[in-house]
Amino acid sequence: MAIIQGRQAASLARGLLVVSLVLVSSAVVQAQTNSTLGTWTLNVAKSKFNPGPRPMSETRVYEMFGAGGVKATFTRIDAKGDTTTITYSANYDGTDYKFVGSPDADTITLKLLDPNTTEATLKMVGKVMQTTKAVVSADGKTRTLTTSGVNAKGQKVNNVLVFDRQ
């Protein structure tokens, strides 16, 4: 009986090893195929804000989430010097996920159009407020976000934000 238990334990250990290798390789593949991952800093001079005012700075950090999604943390210093942090964790599956810290939206929906292009829809209490198309340049050094819609104040939004990879 001890031999059978030993064989079962060895079989279980091999199974766990295989599962671990699959998870690790999945994370490596995602890191290689998701051009958004990493730290990005707003290039205020190259960006256009309508309506303004433009922020003093913004840094966005995108990390792996789950089996193919993204965890995002935005740290923005507005024109007055006040800091705001916005966060979300979402998959690219067209499902609404919590969008925390923004006055303009409470959920975000992501779709990966191709390896360098993401589409995001921001909603407030189920109503679409803004849509954003984010494109990472072929060299992977620049990420440009084109946003349209309305903000929480009801003002039309037409922004083009340019981020540089850090």
N, C-alpha and C positions, 0 to 999 in steps of 0.2 A: 504494500500500500504506500509506503514511503517513496518508492520509485515512481509510482503513478503521480503522486503529489509533486514530486520533483519535476517530472515531465510537464505537468500542467503549469507549474510555476515558470518553467523555462519558456513554454509556449506563450504564456501571458506576457512575460518580459519581452519576447520577440514582437508580439503584437503591439505593445506599448511603444517599443522602439520605432516600429514602422509608422505608427500614428504620429509620433513626435517628429520624425523625418519629413512626413508629408506636410505637417503644419509649418515647420521651419522653411521648407522649400517653397511653400505657398507664400509666406511672408517675403521671402527673397524675390520671388517672381513679381509680386505686387510692387515692391519697392523699385524694381527695375522697370516696370511698365506704367506706373502712375507718375507722370511727370510733375504733378502738383506737389508731391511730398517734399517737405523741407521747409526752410525759413525764407520768407520773402519780405522785403522792405519797400514801402511805398516810395516811388520817385515822384515827389510832390510837383516838381517843376515840369515833368512830362505829362502829368495827369490833368484832366479837365473836370471841374465840378459845377454842375448846374442842377439845383441851386448851390451856392456856396454857403458858408465860407469853407475854404479848404482846411483840412486838419494840419496840425504842425508835423505830425508823423503817424505812421501806422506800421506795425509789424504783424505778419500772419505766419503762424506755424501750423503746418499740415502734417499729421502723423497717420500711420496705419490704424484702422479700426476694423475689428472683426476679420472676416474672410475676404474683404475686398473693398471696404469702405474707407472713410477718412474721418479723423478727429481734427477739428480746427479750433484754433484759439487766435483771436484777433485782439491786439492791444493798440488802441487808438488814443492819441493825444489831440484833442480838438483845438480850434483856434484860440480858445480861452485858456488853454493849458490843463483842462480837465481830462482825466484818463477814463476810458471806457473799455471794458473787456467783453467780447462777444464769443460764445462758444457753441459748438454743435458736434455731434457724432452721427454720421449718416452713411448709408450705403447708396450706391448709384442705381437705385431700383425704382425710382419714381414714387416712393412712399414719403409721406410727411414725417419729419423728425423735429424734435425740439430745437429751437433757435433761441438761445438765451442771451439777454443783455442788450438787445436792440429795441429801440422804440418803434421801429418800422415793421417788425415781423415777429411772430412767435413760433413759426415752423419754416423748415426749408425742405425742398425736394431736389434731389440731384439726379442727373442723367449724364453718363459718360458718352459723348457723341463719337469720339475717337480717342486714341491715346493722349492727345494734346489738347482736347477740347471738352469742356464741361459746361453743362447748362444747369442753372440753379433757378428755382422759383421760390420766392419769399411770400409767405402769406401771414395775414393777421386775422385770427378767428375765422379761418377758412377762406377768406377773401384774398385773391392774388393782389399783392402790392407792387412787387418788382420782379423782373426777370433779369438774369445776368448770364452772359456768355463769356467764359474765361478761356483764353487761348495761351498756351505756352509756346514760345518761339521754337523753331527747329533746333537751335543751339542750346535750348533749355535754360537760358539765362534771364529771359524776360517773360512775365505773365501779364497779359492785358485783359482787363475786365470791362465789358461794356454793359452798363446797367440802365434800364429804362423802367418807368412806372411812376408811382407816387410815394411820397413819404408819409409819416404819421400826421404831418400838418396839412396834408392834402396837396402839397406842391408837386408839380411834375419834376421827375428826376431823369436826367440824361447825363450820366457820368461815364468817363473813360478813365479808369485807374490803371496805372502802369507800375508794376512791381518788379524789383530786381532780386534775383536769387542771391542769397547770402552763403 
